[in-house]
């Protein structure tokens, strides 16, 4: 799990480096005003950073549970939330790969 988190973290760092000119101010998606434009890259950075934070929280809750500092319910909730975030990240990755493959098959 640590390797998965570190790979997600490195991907997030790369995305943040690429979009360094655009500051992501909110950690949650806020409804956009009609006059504002929303950048898809910023949304994906937010989703990835939220997933990484959720995975870190689940891992730290599991460690706290092993040390006896967290209840079983807290550990289960954090781990289930991390699992859901990981499944969402995998689903997004699969869709991106499928879209790339479809685009690469298009005739120019």
N, C-alpha and C positions, 0 to 999 in steps of 0.2 A: 504494500500500500504506500510505503514511503517513496518508492520509485515512481509510482503513478502520480503522487502529489508533486514530486520534484519535476517531473516532465510537464505537468500542467502549469506549475509555477514558472518554469523556464519559458513556456509558450506565452504565458501572460506577460512576462517581462519583455519578450520580443514584441508583443502587441503594444505594450505601453511605450516601448522605445519608438516604434513606428508612428504612433499617434502622440508623440510628445508635444506636438504643437497644440493638440486639443486636450484640455484638462477634463477628466471625468470627475464631475463634482459630486454626484450622488451615487451611493452604492446600490440603490434600488431604482428601478425604472419609474420615472414620473411621467404622467400624461403630458404630452407635448401640446403647447399652445398652437393654434392654427398658423401663426406667423413664424414659428420656429421650424427649422428643418432638423430632422433626426438622422444622424449618420449611422449606417448599418454597422460599421466597424466599431463605433463607440458602444453600441448595444452589445455586440459580441464580446467586447472587452469587459463590460459590466457583468455579463452572464458568466464569463470565465472566471472573473475575480470572485464573484459570489460563490461559484462552485468550489473554488480553491479554499475560500474561507470556511465553507461548510465542511469540506473534507478535513481541514485542520481542526475544526471544532469537534468533529466526530472522533478524530484520533486522540485529541487531548482529553476528551471525555472518557474514552476507553482506557487511557493511561491512568486517569484519575480514579476510575472504577477499580482498576487492578490495585492501585495503592490504597483503596478504601476511602477515598475522599469524595466519591460521588455515589449516589444511589443507583441501583440497577435500572430503575425507570429512566433516570437522566441519561445513562449510558445507552440504553436501547433507543430512546428518542433521538439522541445525537447520531448514533450509528445508522439508524433508518433514514434520517435526513441526509446524511452523507451518501448513503446508497442511492437515494433518489437523485441527488445532484450528480453522482457519477453516471447513473443510467441516462440522465438528460444530456450530459456531455457526450456520451457515447452515441446517443441518437442524433445529436447535432452533427457530430463527426461523420456518421454514416451518411447523412443527408448531403453534407458538403462533398464527400467523396463521390457519391452517386451523381450529384450535379456536375462535378468536374469531369467525370467519365462521360456523361451525356454531352457536355460541351465539346469534349475532345473528339467525339464521334461525328460531330456536325461537319458537313461539307462547307468548305470556304468558297 
